[in-house]
Amino acid sequence: MTTGSLRGTTPSSTSASSSSSTTNHNYTYDLVVIGGGSGGLAAAKEAAKHGANVALFDYVKPSTQGSTWGLGGTCVNVGCVPKKICHYSGLLSHAIKDAKALGWTFGEKEPSHNWDGLVSSVRDHRGMLNFIYRRGLKSANVEYINALASFKDSHTIAYTPKGKNPEEDEKEVTAANILIAVGGRPTVPTDVPGAVEYAVTVRE
């Protein structure tokens, strides 16, 4: 199925009876995407570009060390982007030494590194990208829902709005098509003493 065929569609069926039962269903959305990483964002915006009514769910469960992050997935928040900034900062140390040998002069004090300053820069850059992705979804007419999505059935998604009580404020939406694009996360073994308390994964 191409993204162009999502608008106003119902899922394909192998039987005439089930097809007729879904044809008359008034779904909330043509497509719901679960997961706000690279794949989920691209799929949601592409479908919306072809006229589909789209919603995207994204929610990050805290890691074993309590880390959370915003919209954009692993690469933007705890993967490629922050790691490359840190790597570039490390390379500058060598560049400064080379610069002195190639005619550059610096102040009386030797250049020093401020770890807190680097961390702050990484967080600021990450926050900027989170905002850009949220704005991109809005510009593409994709509804962004920052909540943990779960299946009630094959076309119904249940979720609790942020800050609300799951037992009292659960909401539901329906969709003709649902795309799961949640990616993966490291597994910390619970049967290894100390692993949950002290293990640090790539997501911290």
Secondary structure as UniProt FT lines:
FT   HELIX           3..5
FT   TURN            7..8
FT   HELIX           16..23
FT   STRAND          29..34
FT   HELIX           38..49
FT   TURN            50..51
FT   STRAND          54..57
FT   TURN            64..65
FT   TURN            71..72
FT   HELIX           73..78
FT   HELIX           80..101
FT   TURN            102..103
FT   HELIX           115..139
FT   TURN            140..141
FT   STRAND          142..145
FT   STRAND          150..153
FT   TURN            154..155
FT   STRAND          156..159
FT   TURN            162..163
FT   TURN            166..168
FT   STRAND          171..180
FT   TURN            190..191
FT   TURN            193..194
FT   HELIX           195..198
FT   TURN            202..203
//
